[in-house]
Amino acid sequence: MRLFCALVLALAAPALRAADPAPLDPRGLPGPLVLTGGKDLPTDVRDAFFTLAGKDKAKIVVIPTAIATADDAKTTDPLVKVWADLKPASVVVLHTRDPKKANDPDFVKPLTEATAVWFANGHTDRVLDAYRGTLFEKELKKLHARGGLIGAAGGGNSALGTLAFAGGAEKPVAGFGLLPGYLIERKDQIVGAIANNPAHVGVRIPDGAGIVIRGRVARVIGDVPIIVCVAKGAGKPAANEEYKAGSLIDLCQLQRAALNRAAKDSFPPAKPAEPEVKKGSLVIVGGGGAGPEIWKRFIELAGGSDAPIVVVTSAMEDPLAPESVEEKILKKFGAKNVTALHTRDRKEADTPKFSESLLKAKGVWFSGGRQWRFVDSYEGTLTAKRFHEVLARGGVIGGSSAGASIQSEYMPRGHPLGNTVVAAEGYERGFGYLPGCAVDQHFFARKRTADMTGLMKEYPQYLGIGLDEGTAIVVTGSVAEVIGRSKVAFYDTKKKPDGDKDYEEVFPNGKYDLKARKPVK
């Protein structure tokens, strides 16, 4: 259920806009988080925390500092009992109001040995005032970095985001940043904060609700839905969205959506560039197995059997095979100089040595799999720049399925949680070798015509291209030649439908002028 809250946002009190957060590592958080609303601890939240903490091997550190009476054993004893009743290896309380003591190595020693930390519910400012910028915070982050679990309730979980509310103020302050780009709260004030900090994602976790975060995926648990809040931008209104128990959320997708909404050059543009490949060629295949004609054409455009060809295999799921199917097929059809390129580490992709093979490459082939993995690995890196350089010096870029959609400016089906979402906000921008177009694949085989119709209604500025399986377009300049065994659909919203079809079909040996948006006779 989607609830638009533009009026609420417009009336929200003004607040200082924080600097845009660093993007969440696509590989996800190093350790898990378990967060809940506050007053009561739902059973499934308790059980999830204890399981991830290590069960009978768990060494749990309880932080009661958010509570006003945390110095009193009457307050801390029940907090310890909740976990001690489950019979972990140990449960200890760690608490101070003095930042100097929080810098004492002896004080923070329990964190160095813990498998899990639990922040009790209370006021966030008490936690941040005592621990932010201290050795405690450093050791907390070290624990998380080595895979340790952090759990929190209410005001405790608010401290874990990049931004946090403190002392009931409308204006958020810096949190511990264990969940980069996120602001966590259980009250409605989060709506105004996100309006004034649109590059952040707001997560409201009411009493009775909870989430378990592992890697980059959050699973909703508890008896009450959580609410995700994003600000307006990129032509979209501000919105709250409810997620009930059992729902999965990809944190990178949400953060990318927020960052795009906040950007001055948000995507997609109202008027994209003309669809033209000014230098080099593209071979874009609809998946389902390319025939000999397609592979031979790619090798020919690369310069023949001796041409250096790089296969980018990162769309596939880990662990990758020692040699990809694409590498084997290219060799089968005569390519003698084939190498693979793969990483999940964006920093590595930004180093000159990693993509050195692209400096001499005359052909690049993007594998099948999931196109969002290409984006996560290479977008904005030196490697991505070198992909474009291969084309700019007259080379050829090819790819099938995921390797097809990544080539277009608009990238359909980029949602990390499944390929049924055609317009996945945050994962809509492809690598743009084919400007002004949105390329979908497995088109007629998987009955995706209606999906493209919907996409064209949302983004009529694009030329939609639906590639069937075993079929490719070879693009040189602004002309797409169809080769293979089936057909290609071209969607132009400026044209009136011909009969019951809102697209034009072009069959093998036919050509289509992408700029003129009409078949070549």
N, C-alpha and C positions, 0 to 999 in steps of 0.2 A: 504494500500500500504506500502511495507516495502523497505526501502532504506538502503543499506549497506554503511557504511562510514569508512571502515577500513583505506583507504588511508588518509582521512582527519584526522583521529585520530592519525595515525602514524606521520603525519607532524605537529601535534599540539605542541605548545610550552610546555616544561616541566613545571609542577607545583607541589607544595607541596601537598602530599596526606594527607587528613584529617583523623582523627580517624573514624573507622566505626561507623555509627550512631546507636542509640538504635532503635530496631524494633518499628514500629508504633503499637499502641494498637489495637488489632483486633476488639475491640468494636468501633473503629473509633474516629474521632476528637470530642471534647465536643461541639464545636460550629461550624457553617458553615463558609466557605470561599468563596468569590466571587472575581475572579482575571481576569484581562483583559490586553491586550497588551500595550496600552499606549496613543498614540496621541489623538484618538477619543474614546468616550465612546459609544459603541454600545447600541442601544435601549434595546435589550433583556438583556444585562448585567445590565444596569441601573434599569430595571424593576425587575429583579431577586434580586438585592441588596435591593431595597426598600421594596419588599414583605417580604424578610427574616428579614429585620430590624424591621418590625412591622407596616408598612404602616402609618396610621395616628397616631399611638401610638409610632412611631419610635423616638428615641433620638439619633441623628447622630452627631458624632464628626469627623470633617474633619482635616486631618494632611497634611499641604502643604509643610512640611519641605524639601522634595526632590527637590523643585523648588528653583532656585537661588534667585528669587525675592519674596520669601514667606513673607518677612517683609512688602511688599507693599500691601495695600488694593486693588489696581487695579488687583492684582494677585488673592487674596483670595475671593473677592466678587463674581466673576463668578463661583468659585468652590462651594460656598455656595448656589448660585442661582440654580444650577443644582438640588440640593435636596430640597431646599425651595419651588421651584415651584410645587413639588409633595405634599406639605402641610403635612409634618410630625409634630410631637409634638414639635420638636426643632432641630435646626442645629447650632452648635458652632464650631469655629476654635480653634485648639490647636497647638501652634507652639513656638519653641525656638531653638536657636543654642547652648545654654549653658547647658551642662550636669548637672551643679549645680542646675539650675532652674528646670530641669527635675526630680530632686530629691525632689522638694518642694511639700508637700501634697496639698497645695492650688492650685498649677498649675495643678496637675493630677486629681483634683476632678471631672472634667467632665467625665473622664473615669469610675469613680465609679458609675455614674448614667446613662451611655450610654447603648443603646441596640445595637449600631453598630458604627464601626470606618471605615473611608475611607482614605486610603493613596493615595495622588495624585502622578501622574507620575513625574519623574525627576531623579536625581542621587541618587543611593542607599547609597553611602557613607555619604551623608548629613544626612540621617535618622539614620544610625547606629552610626555616630559620636555624634549625639545629644542625643540618647536615649538608646543605648545598655548598659546594666549593671546598669540602673537607676531605680528609683521608677516608672517612666513611663512604662518601660518594664514590671515590675512586675504587675502593674495594667492592662496593656494590656492583659497579660496572664490570670489574674484573670477574666477579662471580658469574654474572650474566654472560660475559664473553666466553667463559669456559663451559658454557652450556647449563649453568645453574638456573633454577626457577625463581621467578619473582612473582609474588601474589599480593593482592591488595584489595581493600574494601573502601568504598566511599571516598573520603578525603585522601586516603592513602593512595588510591590508584590515580587520582588527579595529579599527584606529584610526579608520576612516571612519564607524562607526555613532554613534548617540547615546550608547550605552554601549560600553565596551571593557574587556577584561581587560588588566591590566598586572602584569608581574612574576610571573605564575603564580598570582596571588591568586584566591580564590574570589569576592571581592567586585568587581563591575565599577565602573569610574570613567567620568567623562565623556570621550567621544571627540570627534572633529571635527564630528560631526553632519551629514556630507554625505549620509547616508541616514537621515533622521529617523525615529525610532521603531523602529529596528532595532539588534540586537546581532549582530555577525558573528564567528564563531569556527570553528576547525577541530577542536575537541576537545569531548568530552562534557560538560565543565563548563558549557556553555551551558544545559543542561537545568535545573540548579539555579538559575542566574541568572534565567532566565525565570520560574521558579516564584515567585521573590521580587520580580520586576518584571513582573507580568502584563500591564501595558499595552504592553509591548514585544513585538516578534516576534523570535525567534531564528533565525538562518540558519547552519547548520553546513555549511561548504564543506571537505570532506576533500581530502587530496592527490589530484590527478588530476581533480578536479571544477572547474567554473567556471560563472560566470553573466555575462551581458551585460545591462546595464540601460539602456534607452532610454526616456525619459519616465517612465511608471509601470509599464512591463511589463518583467519579467525573463525572459530566455531561458536555459535551462540548456544548457551545453555541457560537453565533456570526456568522460572515460571512466567516471566514477563519479557516482552520484546525489548531489545535495545533500539536506539534511534541514531542513525548516522546523519549528520548535518553537513551540507556543502553550500557555499555561497554562490551567488549568481555569477555568470561570466560565460564567455564563448557562445553568446546567444542563448544561453539556457537560464531559466529562473532558479533562484535559490530553492532548496528543497530539503525536507526531512524524509527519511525512508526508514520504515520499521523492518526489523529482522527478527523473526520468531525463533524459538529453540529449534536447533537442527540446521539453521541456515549457515552457509559458508560465505565468507567475505574475503576477497583478495585485497590485502592492505596496499600493495603496490598499485593496483588498478585505481583504487580510491584516491591515493595520494597523487598519482599522475593526473587524474581528472581535476583535482583541486588546483594543482600547479598550472595546468593548462587554462583553467578558468581565470586564474589570477594574472596570467601572462599578457603583456601588451600585444604580442603577436599570436594570440590564441588560435587553435586549429579546430576545424578547417577554415580556410579563408573564404570570404564571400565570393571572390573572383579568383579561382586558381589559374595557374599558367596554362598556356595552350598545350595540348598533348602532342609533343614533338620530341623525338630523340635526335638531337642536333649532331651528335657524333656517335659512331659505333652502332650496335644493334642489340635488340632484346629478343630472347626466346622465352616466351611465357606459356607454361604448360598447365592444363587443367587437372593434373593428377591422374591417378588410375593407371599409370604405366604408359610411358612414352614409347612410341614405335621407333624402328630404325631410322626412318626419315627425319625425325626430330633430332635424334642424337647426332646423326651425320651432319645435319645442317648446323648445329651448334659448333661442332668441331671444325667445320669448314669456315664459319664466320670467325672463329678464334685464330685461324691461320693454318689449319691443317694438323696432321698427326703429331708434329714436333712442337706445337705451340704449348707454352706453359699454361696450365689450367689449375685453378684453385677451387676446390669443393668446400663450401661452408656448411658444416654438418650440425650447427648449433640448434636447429629447430627440433632436433630429435631429443627424446627423453634419455636421461642418464640411467645406467652407464651406456656409453656409446660403444658400438662394435669396433674392433681394431681397424676395419676397413668398411666404409659405407657401401651401400648398394650402388649409389651414384658413381663412386670411384670405380667399382668393378665394371659397370656398364660402359663408362667412358673408355676404359682400357679395352673392353671387348670390341668396341667399334673403332679402335685404332689409335686412341690418344696415348702417347708415350710419356708425357711429362705431366702427371697428375699428382697434386698434393692436397692434403686436407688442412682445414683451419677451424679451430674450435677453442672456445673458452667460455666460462661463466663469470669471469672476473673482469669487470669493466676497466679496472686499473691496468691489467695486463693488456687488454685490447687497446689501450691508449699509449702503449710503449712502442717505439719504432721497431724493435727487434721482432715482436710478435707477428706483425703483418708484413715482414720483409718480403715474403713470397709474392705479395701483390705488386711490388715495384716492377717486376718483369712479366707479370701475368698478362695474357691476352684474352683470357676467358675466366669468368667466375660463375660457378653454378651453386645456387642456393637449394639445399635439400628440402624434402618434405618433412612434415612434423607439425609443429605449432609456431605460427609466425611471430607471436609475442616473444618467443625466446630469442629470436634474432634482434628484436628491439632491445630487450634487456641486456644482451651481451655487447651490442655494438653502437647503439644510437649515441651520437655526439662524440664518438671517439676517433682517434687517428685512423683506426681500421675502417670505419665508415667513410671517412674522407678518401681513403685509398680505393675503396670499392668504386666510388664515383670517378676517380682518376683513371681506372681501367677503361671505363666507358668513354671518358673524355679524350683519351688518346686513340680511339677507334676500335677498342676491344668489344667483346660481347659479354652480356650478363644474361644468364638463363636460370631457370628454376621451375619446379613443379609443385603444385598444391600450396603449401606454406611458402615455398620459394617463388610462387607466382604472385600471391597477394602482397608480399613484402615489396615487390617491385613498383607497385602503383603508389601514387601520392596518397590516396585514401585507402586504408587497409581494412577490409571487412573481416569479421570473425576473429578479432584479436583478444577476446576476453580470456584470461588465463584459466578460468574455471569451466570453460566449455566452448565449443565452436558453434553453438546455436544462437548466440547473441551476435547479430550482424553488425550493429553499431555499438562497439564497446568503448565508452568514453574513457579516455586516458590511453587507449591503445588503438587509436584511429589513424595515426600518422605512420605511413609506410616510409620506405627509403626514397621514394620519389623519382626513380629512374624513368617512369612513365607519368609525367605531370598531367593534371586535369582529369584523371581517371580513377575509377574504383574497380578493382579486378577481383572477382570471385571465382571459385574453382569447384570441381565435381558438380557442375552446374545442373545439367539436365538429369544426370544419373541420380542425384540426391534431391531433385525437385526443388530447386532453390529460386525459381523464377519469381515467386511472390515476395521472397526476401529482398531481392533486388528492387522490385517495385516499391516496397516500403522505404528502402534506403534512398532511392531517387526522389521520393516525396520529401524526405527529410533534408537531403542535400542535392537539390536539382542542378546546382552548378557543375556537377560532375557528369562525365560520360561513364555510364555503367557498362562493364564488360563481364559477361558470364561465359567461362570456358568449360566445355564439357570434358569428360575424362578421355585421355588419349589424344587430346587435341591441343594445338598450340597456335599462338599468333607470333609471327616473326616481325618485329617492328623496326623499320629503318626510316628515318625522317618522321613523317606523320602518317605513313601508310602501314597498316597491319595486314600481313598475308596469313591466311588460315591454312594450316597443314595438319595432317593427322587423320583420325578415323571418324570424327563426328562433326560438330558444328559449334559456332560461337554466337552469343546473343549480344547485341549492342543496344543500350538504352539511352535514348535522347529525349529528355522531358520537353524539349521545345517542339517536338513533333507530335502530331495527333496519332493515336493508336490506329494501326491498320488492321481492321477486323477485331478479333478478340485478343490480339497480342500487342503489348506495349513496347515491343522490341523488334529489331530487325535481325534476321538470321543470315549468317554467312557461312558457307560450306567450304570444305577443302578446295584449294586452288583459287578461291575467291579472295578479294582484297577489300579493305575498308579504309577510307580516308578519315583519320581520327580528328583532324582539324575541321574539315568540311562536314563531318558527321554524316557520311553517306557512303554506300558501297561504290567501289571503283569498277566501272563497266569496261 
